[in-house]
Amino acid sequence: MNALRLFVSRYGFPALPTPIRGSSPGDRRAGALRRRPVWLLCGLLLVAGGAPASGFDGTQPAKETAQDLFLDSSGVPASANWVVLDANGIAAWRAQGETRWHRFTRGEVLPPGSEIETGPDGEITLVAGGDQLTIAPRGRLIVPFARPGQDRRLRHERGRILVQIESRKSRDVRVDTPLLSLGIKGTTIEVEVDPEQNSVVVHDGEVEVTTPGKPDPVDLGAGEGLRQSVVPGADATRFTLPGPDGAGQSTGEPAWRLPLPDVYRKDLVSEVADIKNVGPRWGSALTAGLFLKEFVGDRPWAHLDIAGPARAESDDGYVPKGSTGTAVRTLLTWLERRTAQG
């Protein structure tokens, strides 16, 4: 059996709804008057000290959440720009060419060319017609200007996003990462960009993926994914998600099957022993599986690579801060099913 990589999505999609705080126009005017001296002082400090030229550092004041407006996304025309449906935690946006960052306000329309960044606890949900985009914490995304008649374009530079595109005729939505170019006609996908790789998972529909140096695109269907390492010259790895009846899926610990490429076996060659148990950093889940393969013979086996989600930085649903116990529920469920099968 090939290796399985388990992961716990600490930022579950879609975002949980938060209460909407109502306020009257009079309340907002009164609040604005009370805050005016404070904002004038802040403005003077920014002029004196200089605002950051680039990069959202997550330290802007965010005492108020953008909860004043309710938006019915069904009323947004298909050709509209992205509109803020929900905003949580530290997050900000700025228009192209600007240095000043803005806090998100529910219901506001983001101008084309907007640059979006989320902090450690920030999560933003945008809608446009029947399309929806969720940006997880520690993310960075740019909405480029579109040419006349051009469909939506997104440039995803860091973190994880969930993209839900309404299926309509003649759709040509594109999401570009530093290593991948995705062509979407109507689907739900998850895209992640981290320092080691770029990856895409298709939850529904189909996606056409172009990788560096490869003229022919790869077509992915529902339940399939692809990851591209940042190592120059590395080939992309295609994988398949487990079915919905898998033990990990039913316990909230989804996993995907990884290959065991023989070409990586050379990374375990030792100058002083028969084999070494540590390979290079890149593809470590694969080389770890290859190492275990040397000792299992013909027995059915699985390698659960749980190092990544073994600890969490904060509480999130059933995942506690600190040690998470990842894969315990999966193993117990698997054992229960094996027992029931006799």
Rosetta silent file (secondary structure, phi, psi, omega in degrees, C-alpha in Angstrom):
SEQUENCE: MNALRLFVSRYGFPALPTPIRGSSPGDRRAGALRRRPVWLLCGLLLVAGGAPASGFDGTQPAKETAQDLFLDSSGVPASANWVVLDANGIAAWRAQGETRWHRFTRGEVLPPGSEIETGPDGEITLVAGGDQLTIAPRGRLIVPFARPGQDRRLRHERGRILVQIESRKSRDVRVDTPLLSLGIKGTTIEVEVDPEQNSVVVHDGEVEVTTPGKPDPVDLGAGEGLRQSVVPGADATRFTLPGPDGAGQSTGEPAWRLPLPDVYRKDLVSEVADIKNVGPRWGSALTAGLFLKEFVGDRPWAHLDIAGPARAESDDGYVPKGSTGTAVRTLLTWLERRTAQG
SCORE:     score description
SCORE:     0.000 S_00000001
   1 L     0.000  137.215  178.694    0.000    0.000    0.000 S_00000001
   2 L   -70.637  165.240  179.808    1.353    3.438   -0.801 S_00000001
   3 L   -66.347  151.402  175.100    1.999    6.002    1.876 S_00000001
   4 E  -116.482  132.263  173.328   -0.879    8.079    3.143 S_00000001
   5 E  -103.635  120.935  178.443   -0.448   11.680    4.138 S_00000001
   6 E   -93.675  143.916  175.144   -2.925   12.789    6.763 S_00000001
   7 L  -144.005  146.876  174.032   -3.812   16.389    7.201 S_00000001
   8 L  -114.063  117.245  179.155   -6.158   18.341    9.436 S_00000001
   9 L   -75.270  105.319 -177.695   -7.481   21.499    7.844 S_00000001
  10 L   -73.618   -9.344  179.640   -7.225   23.962   10.711 S_00000001
  11 L  -125.138   72.911 -173.101   -9.215   26.460    8.722 S_00000001
  12 L   -55.052  142.446  179.047  -12.282   24.475    7.694 S_00000001
  13 L  -111.001  143.591   -8.013  -14.145   25.612    4.583 S_00000001
  14 L   -77.007  168.799 -177.769  -16.533   27.231    4.289 S_00000001
  15 L   -64.386  145.916  177.408  -16.134   29.596    7.212 S_00000001
  16 L   -69.452  139.710  179.614  -18.615   29.302   10.035 S_00000001
  17 L   -66.958  147.434  177.510  -21.162   32.121   10.038 S_00000001
  18 L  -117.081  153.457 -178.793  -20.801   34.771   12.700 S_00000001
  19 L   -59.683  144.950  179.498  -23.554   36.851   14.304 S_00000001
  20 L  -101.240  119.249 -178.264  -24.417   40.057   12.469 S_00000001
  21 L   -87.806  121.883 -179.966  -24.547   43.064   14.737 S_00000001
  22 L   -84.143  151.090  176.322  -27.190   45.551   13.725 S_00000001
  23 L  -155.011  146.309 -179.485  -26.737   49.311   14.076 S_00000001
  24 L   -86.935  160.119  176.229  -28.735   52.358   13.066 S_00000001
  25 H   -55.773  -37.492  179.886  -27.375   55.215   10.916 S_00000001
  26 H   -63.838  -40.786  178.214  -27.537   57.442   13.996 S_00000001
  27 H   -62.133  -41.875 -178.012  -25.398   55.028   15.989 S_00000001
  28 H   -67.879  -37.023  178.346  -22.806   54.905   13.222 S_00000001
  29 H   -65.705  -41.933  179.962  -22.692   58.718   12.925 S_00000001
  30 H   -63.014  -42.339  179.075  -22.266   59.066   16.681 S_00000001
  31 H   -63.585  -38.732 -179.939  -19.512   56.448   16.683 S_00000001
  32 H   -64.012  -40.275  179.415  -17.733   58.201   13.819 S_00000001
  33 H   -64.922  -39.699 -179.617  -17.780   61.525   15.703 S_00000001
  34 H   -67.183  -30.647 -176.282  -16.349   59.903   18.820 S_00000001
  35 H   -88.953  -13.330 -173.876  -13.548   58.279   16.809 S_00000001
  36 H   -54.768  -47.946  179.473  -12.649   61.301   14.676 S_00000001
  37 H   -59.768  -36.582 -179.080   -9.969   62.725   17.035 S_00000001
  38 H   -64.788  -45.506 -178.537   -8.381   59.291   17.321 S_00000001
  39 H   -68.214  -33.198  175.454   -8.178   58.805   13.547 S_00000001
  40 H   -63.187  -41.204  178.915   -6.775   62.319   13.081 S_00000001
  41 H   -65.422  -42.406  177.898   -4.037   61.488   15.582 S_00000001
  42 H   -61.011  -39.519  179.166   -3.333   58.182   13.826 S_00000001
  43 H   -62.770  -41.234  177.579   -3.105   60.005   10.504 S_00000001
  44 H   -63.875  -39.797  179.157   -0.527   62.428   11.913 S_00000001
  45 H   -64.676  -39.306  179.181    1.508   59.538   13.285 S_00000001
  46 H   -65.348  -39.620  178.764    1.465   57.786    9.898 S_00000001
  47 H   -64.802  -39.289 -177.173    2.618   60.940    8.140 S_00000001
  48 H   -73.482  -43.309 -174.771    5.407   61.394   10.663 S_00000001
  49 H   -92.263  -22.007 -178.370    6.557   57.792   10.828 S_00000001
  50 L    89.441  127.317  177.928    5.673   56.620    7.333 S_00000001
  51 L   -79.765  153.403  178.383    3.244   53.857    6.457 S_00000001
  52 L   -58.291  135.185 -178.030    4.632   50.480    5.375 S_00000001
  53 L   -73.313  -33.709 -179.515    5.432   50.505    1.668 S_00000001
  54 L  -158.837  157.728  177.390    4.497   46.885    1.151 S_00000001
  55 L    85.507  120.135  179.410    3.519   43.767    3.034 S_00000001
  56 L   -85.852  117.649 -175.822    0.656   43.534    5.513 S_00000001
  57 L   -92.113   -0.764  175.331    2.153   43.015    8.974 S_00000001
  58 L    74.371   14.958 -176.891   -1.155   42.288   10.694 S_00000001
  59 L  -106.954    2.499  179.198   -0.728   45.017   13.313 S_00000001
  60 L   -64.374  147.346  179.743   -3.353   47.495   12.092 S_00000001
  61 L   -61.516  132.146 -179.122   -6.085   48.262   14.640 S_00000001
  62 L  -140.177   51.099 -177.274   -8.986   45.877   14.214 S_00000001
  63 L   -72.020  -30.766  179.996  -11.164   46.441   17.247 S_00000001
  64 L  -104.262  136.340  175.736  -14.338   46.464   15.199 S_00000001
  65 L   -92.803  154.894 -177.784  -15.323   43.581   12.971 S_00000001
  66 L   -81.833   80.631 -174.953  -17.031   44.158    9.644 S_00000001
  67 L  -124.596   17.345 -171.611  -20.471   42.958   10.720 S_00000001
  68 L   -86.035  -17.309 -175.260  -22.695   45.960    9.925 S_00000001
  69 L  -124.252  146.522  173.736  -24.109   44.831    6.605 S_00000001
  70 L  -110.814  133.752 -176.612  -25.838   41.714    5.400 S_00000001
  71 L  -119.123  126.828  172.285  -25.333   40.687    1.808 S_00000001
  72 L   -93.366  105.267 -173.357  -27.552   38.369   -0.199 S_00000001
  73 H   -64.784  -20.202 -179.695  -25.102   36.986   -2.742 S_00000001
  74 H   -66.747  -17.696  179.796  -27.905   35.903   -5.044 S_00000001
  75 H   -90.318    0.630 -179.207  -28.445   39.565   -5.879 S_00000001
  76 L   -86.970  125.145 -179.279  -24.915   40.109   -7.121 S_00000001
  77 L   -64.979  152.484 -176.190  -24.704   40.141  -10.945 S_00000001
  78 L   -61.112  -28.130 -176.530  -22.452   37.586  -12.574 S_00000001
  79 L   -90.193    2.955 -174.012  -20.226   40.308  -14.028 S_00000001
  80 L   -72.571  161.129  172.290  -19.717   42.121  -10.711 S_00000001
  81 L   -73.752  171.927  179.343  -16.396   42.547   -8.906 S_00000001
  82 L   -66.542  136.922 -179.135  -15.724   40.585   -5.746 S_00000001
  83 E  -120.148  140.143 -177.979  -17.871   41.641   -2.792 S_00000001
  84 E   -74.842  115.494  177.201  -17.037   40.995    0.877 S_00000001
  85 E   -93.034  -37.237 -178.923  -19.485   38.444    2.269 S_00000001
  86 E  -151.922  146.769 -179.558  -17.717   37.702    5.553 S_00000001
  87 E  -144.037  124.970 -179.611  -14.623   38.960    7.378 S_00000001
  88 E  -135.260  143.138  175.767  -13.058   37.481   10.505 S_00000001
  89 L    70.994 -160.845 -177.928   -9.840   38.164   12.385 S_00000001
  90 L   -83.687  119.294  178.851   -6.921   40.216   11.122 S_00000001
  91 E  -160.965  153.469 -178.650   -7.138   40.865    7.393 S_00000001
  92 E  -156.284  163.658  177.254   -6.745   43.838    5.065 S_00000001
  93 E  -140.557  159.426  173.236   -6.776   44.903    1.436 S_00000001
  94 E  -148.705  149.206 -179.749   -5.359   47.742   -0.640 S_00000001
  95 L   -76.572  159.159 -179.368   -5.909   48.937   -4.169 S_00000001
  96 L   -59.473  132.473  179.458   -3.213   48.672   -6.797 S_00000001
  97 L    87.555   -9.017  179.791   -0.604   51.404   -6.377 S_00000001
  98 L   -90.364  154.755  173.522   -1.686   52.258   -2.823 S_00000001
  99 L  -106.256  -17.401 -177.119    0.446   51.906    0.312 S_00000001
 100 L   -86.806  132.236  177.788   -2.415   52.227    2.799 S_00000001
 101 L   -91.928  147.387 -179.608   -4.188   49.046    3.931 S_00000001
 102 E  -119.462  140.769  171.148   -7.952   48.952    4.570 S_00000001
 103 E   -74.148  148.402 -179.906   -9.919   46.774    6.929 S_00000001
 104 L   -73.887  141.266  174.468  -12.636   44.704    5.278 S_00000001
 105 L  -123.884  127.713 -178.223  -16.236   45.864    5.582 S_00000001
 106 L   -58.581  128.857  178.486  -19.042   43.457    4.884 S_00000001
 107 L    97.023  -11.308 -179.100  -20.810   44.390    1.671 S_00000001
 108 L   -77.596  151.257  179.408  -18.053   46.539    0.163 S_00000001
 109 E   -97.556  125.622  179.994  -16.960   45.992   -3.440 S_00000001
 110 L   -82.626  133.268  179.763  -13.233   45.442   -3.949 S_00000001
 111 L   -72.505  152.479  175.576  -11.743   47.343   -6.890 S_00000001
 112 L   -56.896  145.153 -177.977   -9.906   45.418   -9.633 S_00000001
 113 L    87.391    5.504 -177.516   -6.221   45.038   -8.840 S_00000001
 114 L   -66.286  143.195  176.476   -6.858   44.630   -5.110 S_00000001
 115 E  -109.565  127.671 -173.283   -4.158   43.013   -2.992 S_00000001
 116 E  -122.028  134.264  174.325   -5.451   40.895   -0.081 S_00000001
 117 E  -136.377  141.395  176.695   -3.593   39.579    2.963 S_00000001
 118 E  -117.514  143.377  178.941   -4.843   37.667    5.998 S_00000001
 119 L   -85.031 -167.071 -175.898   -3.148   37.444    9.387 S_00000001
 120 L   -59.333  -28.172  179.712   -2.762   34.418   11.694 S_00000001
 121 L  -120.426   14.256 -176.298   -6.488   34.361   12.504 S_00000001
 122 L   -86.263  140.767  174.621   -7.884   36.137    9.457 S_00000001
 123 E  -147.481  129.596 -175.464  -10.369   34.572    7.047 S_00000001
 124 E  -123.514  135.728  174.249  -12.195   36.356    4.231 S_00000001
 125 E  -119.205  125.605 -179.853  -15.091   35.175    2.079 S_00000001
 126 E  -117.081  150.559  176.215  -15.849   37.017   -1.174 S_00000001
 127 E  -133.118  154.606  175.037  -18.698   36.524   -3.641 S_00000001
 128 E  -156.197  105.475 -173.863  -19.366   37.635   -7.196 S_00000001
 129 L    62.695 -126.879  177.695  -22.527   36.400   -8.824 S_00000001
 130 L   -93.289    8.545 -179.947  -22.584   32.650   -8.247 S_00000001
 131 E   -95.497  149.763  178.620  -18.847   32.466   -7.539 S_00000001
 132 E  -141.755  143.160 -177.624  -17.339   32.334   -4.056 S_00000001
 133 E  -135.701  126.209  176.441  -13.772   32.648   -2.777 S_00000001
 134 E  -117.877  128.888 -178.944  -12.526   31.927    0.755 S_00000001
 135 E  -110.607  119.748 -176.506   -9.033   32.981    1.820 S_00000001
 136 L   -79.059  171.825  177.783   -7.628   31.151    4.864 S_00000001
 137 L   -56.342  152.610  179.407   -5.280   32.635    7.497 S_00000001
 138 L    58.456   38.928 -178.641   -1.788   33.728    6.498 S_00000001
 139 L  -107.659  160.363  175.574   -2.835   34.109    2.885 S_00000001
 140 E  -144.153  127.602 -176.404   -1.928   36.526    0.134 S_00000001
 141 E  -147.271  145.366  179.051   -3.912   36.949   -3.074 S_00000001
 142 E  -123.858  136.773  176.190   -4.166   39.523   -5.854 S_00000001
 143 L  -102.493   97.168 -176.214   -7.176   40.169   -8.106 S_00000001
 144 L   -67.334  160.857  172.588   -5.596   41.377  -11.380 S_00000001
 145 L   -65.398  137.943  178.286   -7.319   43.749  -13.779 S_00000001
 146 L  -102.380  140.064  175.802   -9.336   41.850  -16.383 S_00000001
 147 L   -71.756  158.302  178.992   -9.407   42.783  -20.037 S_00000001
 148 L   -53.831  129.806 -179.919  -12.810   43.507  -21.612 S_00000001
 149 L    81.749   -3.088 -178.519  -14.727   40.259  -22.011 S_00000001
 150 L   -85.412  142.308  178.314  -12.233   38.330  -19.896 S_00000001
 151 L   -77.272 -175.870 -173.308  -13.468   36.048  -17.109 S_00000001
 152 L   -64.757  144.924  176.123  -12.189   36.173  -13.532 S_00000001
 153 E  -129.383  137.897  176.736   -8.458   36.066  -12.816 S_00000001
 154 E  -134.100  139.244  173.357   -6.791   35.365   -9.450 S_00000001
 155 E  -116.599  107.101 -174.582   -3.107   35.369   -8.513 S_00000001
 156 E   -98.729  117.617 -171.234   -2.616   33.255   -5.400 S_00000001
 157 E  -110.112  -21.945 -178.173    0.775   33.831   -3.793 S_00000001
 158 E  -160.059  144.916  174.205    0.620   32.361   -0.280 S_00000001
 159 E    86.534 -157.712 -173.786   -1.563   30.201    1.958 S_00000001
 160 E  -123.732  140.309  176.027   -4.758   28.321    1.143 S_00000001
 161 E  -133.169  153.479  171.823   -7.889   29.314   -0.741 S_00000001
 162 E  -117.026  123.204 -175.893  -11.151   27.602   -1.584 S_00000001
 163 E  -115.662  123.387  177.099  -12.575   28.575   -4.988 S_00000001
 164 E  -119.905  110.014 -175.473  -16.177   27.791   -5.953 S_00000001
 165 L  -108.872  126.537  179.103  -16.965   28.745   -9.550 S_00000001
 166 L   -67.506  135.017 -179.358  -20.505   28.604  -10.894 S_00000001
 167 L   -80.501  115.503  176.345  -20.791   26.408  -13.969 S_00000001
 168 L  -140.685  162.683  179.821  -21.952   28.451  -16.964 S_00000001
 169 L   -64.270  145.793  174.125  -21.280   28.328  -20.693 S_00000001
 170 L    61.550   31.304  176.486  -18.051   29.833  -22.019 S_00000001
 171 L   -81.424  143.209  179.944  -16.434   30.188  -18.605 S_00000001
 172 L  -148.443   61.985  178.420  -12.658   30.688  -18.531 S_00000001
 173 E   -80.134  139.625  178.752  -11.643   31.437  -14.938 S_00000001
 174 E  -128.751  136.946  173.519   -7.910   31.225  -14.210 S_00000001
 175 E  -121.956  120.455 -179.371   -6.033   30.899  -10.930 S_00000001
 176 E  -111.307  134.140  172.077   -2.258   31.317  -11.120 S_00000001
 177 L  -114.270  176.588  177.479    0.230   30.402   -8.395 S_00000001
 178 L   -58.008  -23.635 -175.558    4.023   30.774   -8.568 S_00000001
 179 L  -121.980  -16.915 -174.561    4.230   27.237  -10.030 S_00000001
 180 L  -125.733  150.671  171.249    0.789   26.310  -11.386 S_00000001
 181 E  -126.248  120.872 -173.009   -1.738   27.761  -13.818 S_00000001
 182 E  -111.665  128.002  175.101   -5.294   26.495  -13.354 S_00000001
 183 E  -104.658  121.778 -172.499   -8.066   26.740  -15.924 S_00000001
 184 E  -122.851  130.964  177.058  -11.533   26.476  -14.368 S_00000001
 185 L  -109.734   -9.863 -179.814  -14.869   26.285  -16.161 S_00000001
 186 L   152.441  100.013 -171.409  -17.056   25.583  -13.151 S_00000001
 187 L  -170.608  177.578  172.869  -15.906   23.647  -10.118 S_00000001
 188 E  -123.322  120.376 -178.165  -14.848   23.683   -6.469 S_00000001
 189 E  -133.582  158.400  173.842  -11.120   23.502   -5.816 S_00000001
 190 E  -120.075  128.827 -177.139   -8.696   24.058   -2.973 S_00000001
 191 E  -122.542  134.975 -179.883   -5.335   25.650   -3.781 S_00000001
 192 E  -132.746  136.167  176.944   -2.372   25.890   -1.419 S_00000001
 193 E  -124.375  117.995  176.170    0.956   27.694   -1.795 S_00000001
 194 L  -131.817  175.385 -175.403    3.677   27.055    0.786 S_00000001
 195 L   -62.641  -19.033 -175.659    7.490   27.375    0.793 S_00000001
 196 L  -100.674  -27.924 -174.814    7.937   23.761   -0.337 S_00000001
 197 E  -163.546  163.677  169.008    5.246   23.215   -2.981 S_00000001
 198 E  -114.083  138.989 -177.883    2.109   24.427   -4.751 S_00000001
 199 E  -143.062  156.910  176.761   -0.873   22.086   -4.800 S_00000001
 200 E  -138.212  139.285  175.726   -4.458   21.862   -6.016 S_00000001
 201 E  -125.347  129.477 -179.710   -7.269   19.520   -4.958 S_00000001
 202 E   -98.087  117.550  178.365  -10.461   19.221   -7.024 S_00000001
 203 E   -92.100  -27.381 -179.039  -13.573   18.643   -4.919 S_00000001
 204 E  -157.354  142.254  177.977  -16.083   18.970   -7.753 S_00000001
 205 L    85.342 -153.812 -177.227  -15.921   19.429  -11.525 S_00000001
 206 L  -136.767  150.784  179.562  -12.751   19.508  -13.623 S_00000001
 207 E  -138.551  138.869  175.467   -9.596   21.630  -13.730 S_00000001
 208 E  -101.686  122.226 -174.201   -6.872   21.969  -16.352 S_00000001
 209 E  -115.802  129.093  174.769   -3.430   22.388  -14.752 S_00000001
 210 E  -109.884  130.474 -178.248   -0.286   23.641  -16.466 S_00000001
 211 L  -111.889  162.524 -176.072    3.050   23.010  -14.734 S_00000001
 212 L   -59.863  132.549  174.546    6.491   24.590  -15.337 S_00000001
 213 L    72.951    6.416 -179.729    8.259   23.450  -18.481 S_00000001
 214 L  -114.590  115.188 -176.742    5.443   21.126  -19.568 S_00000001
 215 L   -70.831  -28.656 -176.897    3.590   22.152  -22.742 S_00000001
 216 L   -93.970  125.125  178.807    0.730   19.696  -22.227 S_00000001
 217 L   -72.371  162.119  177.835   -1.735   20.497  -19.419 S_00000001
 218 E  -108.161  129.639  178.006   -2.989   17.893  -16.944 S_00000001
 219 E   -94.253  124.953  178.984   -6.741   17.370  -16.585 S_00000001
 220 E  -113.979  138.835  175.715   -7.933   16.707  -13.036 S_00000001
 221 L  -109.059 -177.864 -179.318  -11.385   15.496  -12.045 S_00000001
 222 L   -58.749  136.053 -179.607  -13.252   15.388   -8.751 S_00000001
 223 L    84.631    4.888  179.610  -11.279   13.626   -6.035 S_00000001
 224 E  -115.650  159.027  179.029   -7.945   14.234   -7.755 S_00000001
 225 E  -150.108  172.101  179.591   -5.085   16.570   -6.989 S_00000001
 226 E  -150.156  140.303  176.047   -1.632   17.619   -8.095 S_00000001
 227 E  -129.244  144.140 -179.150    1.358   19.061   -6.301 S_00000001
 228 E  -125.125  118.781  178.936    4.430   20.743   -7.743 S_00000001
 229 E   -71.294  153.049  176.928    7.635   20.998   -5.717 S_00000001
 230 L   -78.872   -8.768  179.359    9.641   24.233   -5.757 S_00000001
 231 L   -64.386  124.079 -178.301   12.786   22.189   -6.499 S_00000001
 232 L   -56.767  133.506  178.008   13.911   23.162  -10.018 S_00000001
 233 L    83.311   -4.822 -179.076   13.253   20.415  -12.549 S_00000001
 234 L   -72.064  139.678  177.342   11.033   18.362  -10.225 S_00000001
 235 L   -79.401  150.969  176.479    8.058   16.647  -11.843 S_00000001
 236 L   -71.551  148.954  179.459    4.558   17.288  -10.601 S_00000001
 237 E  -111.691  123.398  178.188    2.942   14.542   -8.517 S_00000001
 238 E   -96.608  142.018 -179.777   -0.636   13.565   -9.223 S_00000001
 239 E  -142.694  165.715 -179.662   -2.679   11.924   -6.469 S_00000001
 240 E  -121.679  132.321  177.646   -6.176   10.675   -5.746 S_00000001
 241 L   -73.961  150.327  177.617   -8.189   11.468   -2.648 S_00000001
 242 L   -67.250  156.432  178.402   -9.708    8.559   -0.736 S_00000001
 243 L   -66.675  165.264 -177.437  -13.391    7.833   -1.282 S_00000001
 244 L   -65.612  -12.765  179.455  -15.994    9.213    1.117 S_00000001
 245 L   -91.443    4.617  179.092  -16.219    5.811    2.826 S_00000001
 246 L   -67.709  151.404 -178.297  -12.596    5.967    3.994 S_00000001
 247 H   -61.790  -41.368  179.946  -11.961    5.851    7.741 S_00000001
 248 H   -64.422  -40.613 -178.692  -10.115    9.171    7.695 S_00000001
 249 H   -63.530  -42.928 -175.447  -12.866   10.918    5.739 S_00000001
 250 H   -74.963  -16.295 -179.802  -15.631    9.790    8.087 S_00000001
 251 L  -105.112    8.670  179.898  -13.712   10.854   11.206 S_00000001
 252 L    80.009   17.334  177.624  -12.753   14.318   10.024 S_00000001
 253 L  -125.034   68.415 -177.125   -9.150   13.338    9.236 S_00000001
 254 L   -61.713  151.000 -178.968   -9.053   13.236    5.410 S_00000001
 255 E  -141.528  164.037  173.338   -5.971   11.786    3.765 S_00000001
 256 E  -132.885  152.094 -177.576   -4.595   11.237    0.317 S_00000001
 257 E   -83.101  131.584  178.406   -2.576    8.398   -1.141 S_00000001
 258 L  -106.634  152.272  178.358    1.027    9.175   -2.069 S_00000001
 259 L   -79.629  167.766  173.351    3.188    7.276   -4.569 S_00000001
 260 L  -122.343   75.491 -175.676    6.384    5.372   -3.766 S_00000001
 261 L   -69.298  125.640 -178.809    8.628    6.348   -6.711 S_00000001
 262 H   -61.689  -24.563 -177.738   11.647    4.068   -7.008 S_00000001
 263 H   -63.361  -21.559  179.820   13.709    6.978   -8.294 S_00000001
 264 H   -85.722   -6.234 -178.401   13.792    8.360   -4.715 S_00000001
 265 H   -61.430  -29.398 -178.693   15.309    5.143   -3.333 S_00000001
 266 H   -63.716  -21.916 -179.707   18.794    6.488   -4.035 S_00000001
 267 H   -72.154   -8.639  179.625   18.236    9.143   -1.350 S_00000001
 268 H  -105.302    4.891  179.097   18.414    6.384    1.282 S_00000001
 269 L   -71.572  131.497 -179.345   21.766    4.991    0.139 S_00000001
 270 L  -112.750  148.389  178.392   24.362    5.118    2.927 S_00000001
 271 L   -82.501  -16.365 -174.943   28.146    5.105    2.650 S_00000001
 272 L  -124.610   -6.112 -177.805   28.551    3.137    5.889 S_00000001
 273 L  -138.941  173.904  179.014   25.343    1.059    6.243 S_00000001
 274 L   -66.493  -33.036 -177.945   22.879   -0.934    4.177 S_00000001
 275 L  -161.927  151.652  173.456   20.385    1.928    4.282 S_00000001
 276 L  -113.234  151.577 -173.091   19.847    5.220    6.078 S_00000001
 277 L   -95.723    3.904  179.629   16.521    6.277    7.558 S_00000001
 278 L  -129.676  123.454  176.041   16.699    9.993    6.722 S_00000001
 279 L  -103.551 -163.282  177.600   16.648   11.406    3.212 S_00000001
 280 L   -69.850  168.614 -178.656   16.640   15.009    1.964 S_00000001
 281 L   -63.226  -42.454 -175.656   14.006   17.474    3.098 S_00000001
 282 L   -72.276  132.289  179.624   12.141   17.440   -0.197 S_00000001
 283 L    70.055   27.763 -174.744    9.760   14.514   -0.607 S_00000001
 284 H   -62.668  -32.240  177.966   10.428   13.323    2.940 S_00000001
 285 H   -64.641  -34.828 -179.797    7.007   11.627    3.203 S_00000001
 286 H   -73.036  -44.912 -179.612    7.884    9.551    0.135 S_00000001
 287 H   -68.143  -31.384  176.154   11.368    8.565    1.276 S_00000001
 288 H   -64.482  -40.829  176.443   10.001    7.660    4.721 S_00000001
 289 H   -64.554  -40.013  178.325    7.551    5.299    3.035 S_00000001
 290 H   -64.368  -35.447  177.543   10.335    3.811    0.919 S_00000001
 291 H   -63.922  -47.004 -179.894   12.379    3.198    4.071 S_00000001
 292 H   -64.651  -32.792 -178.973    9.517    1.296    5.739 S_00000001
 293 H   -58.794  -28.009 -178.727    8.925   -0.680    2.560 S_00000001
 294 H   -65.414  -18.299 -170.350   12.325   -2.328    3.047 S_00000001
 295 H  -117.162   -3.752 -173.542   11.097   -4.138    6.171 S_00000001
 296 H   -95.596  -16.452 -179.958    7.468   -5.147    5.558 S_00000001
 297 L    64.705 -132.296 -178.022    7.942   -7.846    2.935 S_00000001
 298 L   -95.436    6.853 -178.001    4.659   -8.990    1.405 S_00000001
 299 L   -73.052  143.775  170.704    2.479   -7.859    4.301 S_00000001
 300 L   -63.298  137.813 -176.517   -0.230   -5.214    3.693 S_00000001
 301 L  -153.114  167.501  175.577    0.957   -2.007    5.244 S_00000001
 302 L  -150.742  143.805  174.698    0.491    1.754    5.413 S_00000001
 303 L  -109.961  118.104  178.345    2.668    4.662    6.427 S_00000001
 304 E   -97.451  107.924 -178.771    0.751    7.483    8.110 S_00000001
 305 E   -87.216   99.464 -171.065    2.741   10.677    7.710 S_00000001
 306 L  -115.739   12.914 -176.486    1.382   12.763   10.611 S_00000001
 307 L   -63.207  -42.951 -175.928    4.269   15.115   11.397 S_00000001
 308 H   -59.129  -53.728 -177.072    2.636   18.186    9.811 S_00000001
 309 H   -91.564   16.403 -177.051   -0.686   18.205   11.692 S_00000001
 310 H   -66.450  -25.639  179.510    0.706   16.692   14.916 S_00000001
 311 E  -134.733  147.298  179.152    0.505   20.075   16.653 S_00000001
 312 E  -121.246  145.544 -177.899   -1.811   23.072   16.265 S_00000001
 313 L   -79.700  -20.059 -178.883   -1.045   26.691   17.111 S_00000001
 314 L  -156.064  163.049  176.609   -4.575   27.425   18.377 S_00000001
 315 L   -66.881  140.277  176.773   -7.920   25.779   19.145 S_00000001
 316 E  -154.279  100.803 -177.975  -10.109   25.221   16.088 S_00000001
 317 L    63.583 -127.339  179.991  -13.274   23.158   16.428 S_00000001
 318 L   -83.808   -3.324  179.492  -12.400   19.698   17.694 S_00000001
 319 E   -90.334  114.702 -177.231   -8.677   20.305   17.081 S_00000001
 320 L   -84.190  159.784  173.125   -7.080   21.541   20.347 S_00000001
 321 L   -66.424  140.748 -178.316   -4.087   23.795   20.705 S_00000001
 322 E    94.292 -142.090 -179.125   -0.916   21.787   21.126 S_00000001
 323 E   -66.819  132.510 -173.246   -0.830   18.062   20.427 S_00000001
 324 L   -99.802  -19.720 -175.635   -3.738   17.067   18.165 S_00000001
 325 L    68.516   28.369 -178.309   -3.681   13.270   18.327 S_00000001
 326 L   -55.123  135.492  176.799   -3.947   13.178   14.549 S_00000001
 327 L    86.022   -9.232  177.540   -4.771    9.736   13.087 S_00000001
 328 H   -63.628  -47.101  179.934   -5.969    8.235   16.392 S_00000001
 329 H   -63.151  -39.179  179.261   -9.617    8.478   15.318 S_00000001
 330 H   -61.866  -46.086 -178.863   -8.751    7.106   11.887 S_00000001
 331 H   -65.831  -41.377  179.048   -6.964    4.066   13.322 S_00000001
 332 H   -63.806  -42.109  178.942   -9.725    3.336   15.843 S_00000001
 333 H   -64.883  -41.120  178.508  -12.389    3.560   13.136 S_00000001
 334 H   -62.162  -42.317  178.996  -10.368    1.299   10.847 S_00000001
 335 H   -65.205  -39.984  177.936   -9.965   -1.273   13.642 S_00000001
 336 H   -61.686  -42.198 -179.930  -13.687   -1.160   14.418 S_00000001
 337 H   -67.957  -38.596  177.843  -14.543   -1.815   10.774 S_00000001
 338 H   -64.215  -39.968  179.301  -12.038   -4.658   10.545 S_00000001
 339 H   -65.342  -42.316 -179.440  -13.496   -6.212   13.672 S_00000001
 340 H   -65.293  -29.230  179.555  -17.049   -5.902   12.340 S_00000001
 341 L   -79.241   -8.763 -179.015  -15.959   -7.629    9.129 S_00000001
 342 L    78.060    0.000    0.000  -14.601  -10.555   11.149 S_00000001
